[in-house]
Amino acid sequence: MAGGQLTAAAFLVAELRRARVRRGWSQEELAKAVNYSPSMVSAVELGQQPPTPKYLDLVDKALDTGGIFGRMLTDLVVLDKAQVWLRGWRAILEEAQALRWFEPVRVPGLLQTEPYARAIFEADDSLSRVEREERLADRMASQAVLCQEHPPRAVFVLDESALRRRVGGRKVMLDQTEHLITIGTDHPSVRLHVVPLSADEYPGLNGPFILARFRDGTDVAYLGGQIGGRELDQASDLSMLQRVWEATLGAALPPQESTELLKGIAESWN
């Protein structure tokens, strides 16, 4: 969606899903037919990954659609002012000039150590071994955005409870917390805040979200979810999340006090 209107890209994604269902195939069966991973099929159908001409050509052949999806991409989607997949999550990270990221239950993906991220994916029984490895590799690769020549200015806020819940064992949690301390104190473009357990209820606890601003001044929000994520670019949504961000940041400790709290949490895992 863009401006509340159905885009051609959104229609293409919806029709891809409908064509697969009409054929009676699962995402895994379509993935096998087109020689892509099930996670790729899922990402396309959720609007998280833009389908390439090659992917659509293979889907057209597998579902015997006469090339309709390829034609939709070249003749219709190019007319969209905004596409259902917008920029795609990885492109958002690479193009953003500034990021504001809140996580109530986990360490933000860009700040996760590999053992911590691996433990998260291994706890998800719905993922195959291959999918877990693919997601882990993608998460680790995404962190390069903080090491590029001109990284985005990034402000992270996480709830203390995210660091009190054990993920992968005590050693994993110790290393993860120490990693946060290092990034929060040494990385010039990162500011890290922690909302202490002593804080009262605050709006951010309704769920994780990210606000990104691009170099052209435009903004987009990204909401995490159980099944994929959701990108928002409507002014009303962005305004609401801006208010939630300000209230959440107001509940958090300043960076130096957050670092001291992190040191205490690390000691508890040692």
C-alpha positions as CSV (number, residue, x, y, z in Angstrom):
1,M,0.0,0.0,0.0
2,A,1.0,3.6,-0.6
3,G,-1.1,6.5,0.3
4,G,-3.9,4.1,1.1
5,Q,-4.1,2.9,-2.5
6,L,-3.5,-0.6,-3.9
7,T,-0.4,-0.5,-6.0
8,A,0.3,-2.7,-9.1
9,A,3.2,-4.3,-7.1
10,A,0.8,-5.2,-4.3
11,F,-1.6,-6.7,-6.8
12,L,1.3,-8.7,-8.4
13,V,2.3,-10.1,-5.0
14,A,-1.3,-11.0,-4.1
15,E,-1.8,-12.8,-7.5
16,L,1.4,-14.7,-7.0
17,R,0.0,-16.1,-3.8
18,R,-3.4,-16.8,-5.3
19,A,-1.9,-18.7,-8.3
20,R,0.1,-20.9,-6.0
21,V,-2.9,-21.7,-3.8
22,R,-5.1,-22.4,-6.8
23,R,-2.5,-24.9,-8.0
24,G,-2.7,-26.5,-4.6
25,W,1.0,-26.0,-3.8
26,S,2.6,-25.1,-0.6
27,Q,5.4,-22.5,-0.5
28,E,7.9,-25.4,-0.2
29,E,6.5,-27.1,-3.3
30,L,6.7,-23.9,-5.4
31,A,10.2,-23.3,-4.1
32,K,11.3,-26.8,-5.2
33,A,9.7,-26.2,-8.7
34,V,11.6,-22.9,-9.2
35,N,14.8,-23.9,-7.5
36,Y,14.6,-21.2,-4.9
37,S,14.5,-21.5,-1.1
38,P,11.1,-21.6,0.7
39,S,12.2,-18.5,2.6
40,M,12.6,-16.6,-0.7
41,V,9.1,-17.6,-1.8
42,S,7.8,-16.5,1.6
43,A,9.6,-13.2,1.5
44,V,8.2,-12.4,-2.0
45,E,4.7,-13.3,-1.0
46,L,5.0,-11.1,2.1
47,G,6.3,-8.2,0.1
48,Q,9.6,-8.2,1.9
49,Q,11.7,-9.1,-1.2
50,P,11.1,-7.8,-4.7
51,P,10.7,-10.6,-7.2
52,T,13.3,-10.5,-10.0
53,P,12.4,-11.1,-13.7
54,K,14.2,-14.4,-13.5
55,Y,12.1,-15.5,-10.5
56,L,8.8,-14.5,-12.1
57,D,9.8,-16.3,-15.3
58,L,10.4,-19.5,-13.4
59,V,7.1,-19.1,-11.5
60,D,5.2,-18.4,-14.8
61,K,6.6,-21.7,-16.2
62,A,6.0,-23.7,-13.1
63,L,2.4,-22.6,-12.7
64,D,1.8,-22.4,-16.5
65,T,0.5,-18.9,-16.4
66,G,1.6,-17.9,-19.9
67,G,4.1,-15.3,-18.7
68,I,1.5,-13.0,-17.0
69,F,3.7,-12.3,-14.0
70,G,6.7,-11.3,-16.0
71,R,4.5,-8.9,-18.1
72,M,2.9,-7.5,-14.9
73,L,6.4,-6.6,-13.6
74,T,7.6,-5.0,-16.8
75,D,4.4,-3.3,-17.9
76,L,2.5,-2.4,-14.7
77,V,4.8,-2.4,-11.6
78,V,7.2,0.1,-13.2
79,L,4.3,2.6,-13.2
80,D,4.0,2.5,-9.4
81,K,5.1,5.6,-7.5
82,A,5.7,3.2,-4.5
83,Q,5.9,-0.5,-4.5
84,V,4.4,-2.9,-2.0
85,W,7.9,-4.1,-1.0
86,L,9.0,-0.4,-0.9
87,R,12.8,-0.6,-0.7
88,G,13.1,-4.0,1.0
89,W,14.5,-4.3,4.5
90,R,18.2,-4.6,3.5
91,A,17.9,-1.6,1.2
92,I,16.3,0.4,4.0
93,L,19.4,-0.3,6.1
94,E,21.8,0.5,3.3
95,E,20.0,3.7,2.2
96,A,19.0,5.1,5.6
97,Q,20.7,8.3,6.9
98,A,19.2,7.8,10.4
99,L,17.7,4.9,12.3
100,R,15.6,4.9,15.5
101,W,15.1,1.3,16.6
102,F,13.2,0.0,19.6
103,E,13.1,-3.6,20.8
104,P,11.2,-4.7,24.0
105,V,12.1,-8.4,24.1
106,R,15.3,-9.0,22.1
107,V,18.6,-7.3,21.2
108,P,18.2,-5.4,17.9
109,G,19.4,-7.5,15.0
110,L,22.2,-5.1,14.0
111,L,23.6,-5.5,17.5
112,Q,23.3,-9.2,17.9
113,T,26.4,-11.5,18.3
114,E,26.4,-14.5,16.1
115,P,25.8,-17.0,19.0
116,Y,22.9,-14.9,20.2
117,A,21.3,-14.7,16.8
118,R,21.9,-18.5,16.2
119,A,20.2,-19.3,19.5
120,I,17.1,-17.3,18.4
121,F,16.8,-19.1,15.1
122,E,17.4,-22.5,16.6
123,A,14.6,-21.9,19.0
124,D,12.1,-21.6,16.1
125,D,10.9,-25.1,15.2
126,S,9.1,-23.8,12.1
127,L,12.5,-23.2,10.4
128,S,14.4,-25.9,8.6
129,R,18.2,-26.2,9.2
130,V,18.8,-24.5,5.8
131,E,16.5,-21.7,6.6
132,R,18.1,-21.1,9.9
133,E,21.5,-20.9,8.3
134,E,20.2,-18.5,5.6
135,R,18.7,-16.2,8.1
136,L,21.7,-16.2,10.3
137,A,24.0,-15.4,7.4
138,D,21.6,-12.6,6.3
139,R,21.5,-11.1,9.8
140,M,25.3,-11.1,10.2
141,A,25.7,-9.6,6.7
142,S,23.3,-6.8,7.5
143,Q,25.5,-5.6,10.3
144,A,28.0,-4.4,7.8
145,V,25.9,-1.2,7.4
146,L,27.3,0.0,10.7
147,C,30.9,-0.4,9.4
148,Q,30.5,1.3,6.1
149,E,32.2,4.6,5.3
150,H,29.2,6.7,6.0
151,P,27.0,4.6,8.4
152,P,23.6,5.8,9.5
153,R,23.2,7.7,12.7
154,A,21.5,5.0,14.8
155,V,19.8,5.3,18.1
156,F,18.8,2.0,19.8
157,V,16.4,1.6,22.7
158,L,15.9,-1.8,24.3
159,D,14.1,-2.9,27.4
160,E,16.2,-4.3,30.2
161,S,14.0,-7.4,30.2
162,A,15.5,-8.3,26.8
163,L,18.9,-8.7,28.5
164,R,17.5,-10.6,31.6
165,R,16.0,-13.4,29.6
166,R,18.5,-16.1,28.8
167,V,19.1,-16.8,25.1
168,G,21.6,-19.5,24.3
169,G,23.1,-19.8,27.8
170,R,24.9,-17.6,30.3
171,K,28.1,-17.3,28.2
172,V,26.1,-16.2,25.2
173,M,24.3,-13.6,27.3
174,L,27.6,-12.4,28.8
175,D,29.2,-11.9,25.5
176,Q,26.1,-10.3,24.0
177,T,25.9,-7.8,26.8
178,E,29.6,-7.0,26.7
179,H,29.2,-6.5,22.9
180,L,26.5,-3.9,23.6
181,I,28.7,-2.1,26.0
182,T,31.5,-1.9,23.4
183,I,29.2,-0.7,20.6
184,G,27.5,1.8,22.9
185,T,30.8,3.3,24.1
186,D,33.1,3.0,21.1
187,H,30.9,3.3,17.9
188,P,30.8,7.0,16.8
189,S,27.4,6.8,15.0
190,V,25.6,4.6,17.6
191,R,23.7,5.8,20.7
192,L,22.3,3.1,23.0
193,H,19.6,3.5,25.6
194,V,18.1,0.9,28.0
195,V,14.7,1.3,29.6
196,P,15.2,-0.1,33.2
197,L,12.8,-2.6,34.8
198,S,12.0,0.1,37.3
199,A,10.2,2.2,34.6
200,D,6.5,2.3,34.6
201,E,4.4,1.0,31.6
202,Y,5.2,2.9,28.4
203,P,3.9,2.8,24.8
204,G,6.8,1.0,23.3
205,L,5.9,-2.2,25.1
206,N,3.2,-2.7,22.5
207,G,5.9,-4.0,20.1
208,P,9.2,-3.5,18.3
209,F,9.5,-0.9,15.5
210,I,12.1,1.0,13.5
211,L,11.9,4.5,12.1
212,A,14.3,5.2,9.2
213,R,15.0,8.5,7.5
214,F,16.6,8.6,4.0
215,R,19.0,11.1,2.5
216,D,16.1,12.6,0.5
217,G,14.3,13.4,3.7
218,T,11.6,10.7,3.3
219,D,10.7,8.4,6.2
220,V,9.5,4.8,6.5
221,A,8.7,2.7,9.5
222,Y,9.2,-1.0,9.9
223,L,7.2,-3.1,12.3
224,G,8.4,-6.5,13.4
225,G,5.9,-9.4,13.5
226,Q,5.5,-13.2,13.9
227,I,5.2,-13.6,10.2
228,G,7.5,-11.3,8.4
229,G,7.6,-7.5,8.9
230,R,5.5,-4.6,7.7
231,E,6.6,-1.3,6.1
232,L,4.7,1.9,6.6
233,D,5.0,5.2,4.8
234,Q,1.7,7.0,5.5
235,A,2.0,10.3,7.4
236,S,-0.5,9.3,10.1
237,D,1.3,6.1,10.9
238,L,4.7,7.8,11.0
239,S,3.4,10.5,13.2
240,M,1.9,8.0,15.7
241,L,5.1,6.0,15.8
242,Q,7.1,9.2,16.3
243,R,5.0,9.9,19.4
244,V,5.6,6.4,20.6
245,W,9.3,6.8,20.1
246,E,9.5,10.0,22.0
247,A,7.6,8.5,25.0
248,T,9.8,5.4,24.9
249,L,13.0,7.3,24.7
250,G,11.8,9.4,27.6
251,A,11.4,6.3,29.7
252,A,15.0,5.1,28.9
253,L,18.2,6.0,30.7
254,P,20.7,8.3,29.2
255,P,23.6,6.6,27.4
256,Q,26.1,6.7,30.3
257,E,23.6,5.4,32.8
258,S,22.6,2.8,30.3
259,T,26.2,1.6,30.0
260,E,26.4,1.3,33.8
261,L,23.3,-0.7,33.8
262,L,24.7,-3.0,31.1
263,K,27.8,-3.5,33.1
264,G,25.7,-4.7,36.0
265,I,23.7,-7.0,33.8
266,A,26.9,-8.4,32.3
267,E,28.2,-9.1,35.8
268,S,25.0,-11.0,36.6
269,W,25.7,-13.3,33.6
270,N,29.4,-13.8,34.5
